[in-house]
């Protein structure tokens, strides 16, 4: 279960509200999965799905407990991307719009192919909008285009998450939460889901490395570009997260070293180029 703990990334949208509960969520998800796997003697898609479900239930219970003192906890949510290796099978579970990409050697050519292993849940993806409309056929406002961005109910981009209970339980979509989160009509069914998409991948000797990253990286780097950067800097592949396979975690709160730092720098350079500014000037912008 060390692998589950070491390859789990949560990218909370508001850590200032969440505070210590971020760490609690990570630990609980790992513990739930480990307990289930131990009782069943194996890691399966159901094992991982149960861990997500119990984490969601635990967070919802926390929101209920704090409703009278910290009601805005109902508006806190997170994407969640998990990788587990068990008996030469890689399981990937995802909620939200983080992404994992596999770098795979192409025969004996020396080349490296990029293979995306996760399914993203973002309203900007046409298939996700179609899914939401099928689930809510009587709601013409289930997805709304605002300022060039598709959002669920005009509020949030992701269609699946842990938390965001104001979009899942009607009793939390009311005062005293901020008005911008309150729906004009009471919901008769959950709008967001905490059900992850899970895939399994049989590991092959040509499978070289995995990149786990939140949407901030993929907004500026293609899968192919990210894989090319990792492939061209093999000596930078040093990480305490290494087990049998090399795994890169790229997120806001992870200490960036080696190749992960190169990936973030490449993304920032591309962001600066798009805005016709110098990378050095972009770096001067306050992180908050």
N, C-alpha and C positions, 0 to 999 in steps of 0.2 A: 504493500500500500504506500510505500515511500514514493513510488512513481506518481501515484495519484496526487499526493501532497505536493510534489515538486513541479508538476506541470499544470497546476491549476492557476488560472489568472482571472481575477475579478476586476472589472474596470468600472468602479462606482461613479455615477454621474455627479454625486455631491458628497464627497467624503467629509466635508465640514459638518453636515447634519448627522452623518452616520457614525463617525468617530470609531470607538472601540468595537462596535458591532460588525465592522468589516472583517476584522480578524476572527471574531466569533463565528461568522458565517462560513469562512474558509475552513476552520477547524471542524465545525459541525458537518459540513458536506463530506469531508474526508472520513470523519468518524462514522457517519451513517453508511457510507459506501463500504468501509472496511468491515463494519459489523454485519452487513447484509452478505458480503462476499464470504466472510468467515462461516456464517451459518449455512450458506448454500454450497460452499466449497469451490466456488468459481466466480470469476468476474464475467458478467453478461450485460447485454443492453438493459435488461430489466433491473439488474443490480444498480446500474448508474442512474436509470430513470427514477428508481425508488429514492436514491440519495437526493436528487433534485427535488422530488416531491416533498420529502421530509424537511428539506431546507426551506422550501417555500412555506410549508405549514408552520415551521418554527418562526420565520420572520413575520408571518401574518399574526401569530400569537403575540409577538413582541409589539406589533402595531396596536393591537387591541389593548394590551397592558398599558401602553403609554398614551393612548388616545386622549385622555383628559389633560395630560401635562405637555405632551410633545406631538400634537396632531399631525404636524408636517412630516412625521415619519411615514405616513401613509402615501406620500408623494415621492419617496425615495425608492430607487430601483437600480438594478445592475444587469449588465450583460454577463454571461458566464460561459467560458470555454474550457473544456476539460479533455485531457488526453490520458488514456490508461493503456499500458502495454501488459498483456497477459497471454502467456503461452504463444509467443510469436504473432499475436494478433493485436493490432492497434485499434482501440476504440476512441472515437471522437464524438463528444457530445457538445452541442452548442445551443445557446439561447441568445438572441440579439444579433449584433452585426460585427462581432469579433471574427477572426478568421485564422485557420491553420493551413499552411501550405507545405507540401512535401517536396524536397529536392531529391530527384531521382536520376541516377546515372543512366545515360543513354548508351547501352551496350559497351563497347570498347572504344568509342569515339572520343572520349574525354569530355563530351558535352553533358549538360545537366538540364533535365526537363522540370518544369514546375507543375505540380498537381494539387489543385485545391481540394481539401478533404472535409470542409465544413459547408453547411448550408446556412445562409444568412437570412435574418428576419427583419427586413427594413422596408418600409412602405415605398421607398423609391424604386424598389424592384417590382416590375410589372406582375410577376407571378405571385408575389406577396399581396399586392392589391387585389388580385383576382381571388386569392384564398380568403381574404377578409370579406370581400363582397359576397362570396358564397356562404360564409359563416353568418353574415348579417344581411340577408337579402332585403329586409324591410327598412334598412337604414341607409338612405342616400348620402349621408354625411359620414359614413364609416371611415373613408379616407378623403382628405381635403388637400388641395394644392395651395400652399401659402408661400409667397415669395420664392417661387420656383422649386419648392421642396414639398414632397408628399408627406403628410403626417396622419397618423391614426387619430380620428376625431379632431384634426387640426391642432393637436397638442404634442404628440410624441412620435418619433420616427420608427422605433422598433415595435414589432407586433408581439414579441415574446420577451419575457424578462423574469428575474426573481425580484419580488417586491412589487412596487407600483400598484399597491393594493387598491388605490383610489380608482383604478381602471378595471378592477376585478370584483370588487364587493361594493354594492350600492350604499351600505351603511357608512362607508368611508369617503364617499363622494358628496360631501356636504360641508357646511360650515362646521368647524372653523378653519378648514384648509383654505389656502389661497384661492381667490376667485378664478384665476386663470386655469386651475385644474378642475373646476366644477363643471359638470355637463348640464346643458339646458334642460334635458329630459332625464328622468331616472332610468338607469340601465336595467334591463330585464334579464341579462345574461352577461358573463364576463366578456370584456372587450379584448384584453390582453390574455396571453396564456403563459404558463410556466412549464410547458411540456417541451423538452429539448428534442432537437433532431439528432439522432444517433446513427453513425455509420461505423462499419468495421472494415479494416483493411489488413489483409494478410501480408505481413512484412516479408520483403524480398531482399536478397543481398545487395541489390542496386539502390535500395532506399538509403539515402545518405544522411539527411537531416530534416528537421521540422522547424518551422517558424510559427510561433504563436504571437499574434498581435491584435490590438484593438483597431477600430476603424480609422483612427488618426493616422496610422502608418499607411494603410491601404488606400486612403484617399489620395495619396501622393505617389505611391510606388505600386507598379503592377506586380503581379505574382512573379512574372519572368524576371523583372528587374531586381526584385528582392533576392530571388534565388541566385541570380548571377553575381550579386554582391557577396553573398555568403560563399559561393563556390570559388570566387577569385581571391578570397582572403582566408584560406584554410588555417593559417597559423593563429588567426585571431579567435579560433574556436576553443576558448577556454572558459569553462563555466562550472560553477558548483552544482548546476542542475544536470550535469552529464551522468547518465547511467549507462545502459548498454548502447543506447542510441543518443545522438547529439540533439539537444533541444534548445531552441532560442526563445526566450520570453521577452516580449517588448511591450512595456506598459508604462503608465505615468509614474508609478511609485517604485519601480524596480531599479536598483542601482545598475546603471548601464556601464558595461565593460566590454572590451573586445569587439566582436562582430555586431552585437546588438547596438552598440554605440554607433558603429558605422552605418547601420540601417537607419537609425533615427536621424543622423546627420544628413544622409542622402535625402530623406523625406523633407527635412527642414530646408535644404538647399533647393529642392523642387518647389516647395511652398513659396520661398523667396522669389524664385524665377517667375512663378505665375503672377506674383504681385509687383513685378518689376522693381524689386528692391534687392539690396545686397544682403547676403547671408549674415554678415557681421552686424548689420543694422537689425535684422530680425532677431538675432540673439540678445539684443539689448532690451527687447520688449519684456516687461515684467511677466513672470510665469503665470500670475493670476489673471 
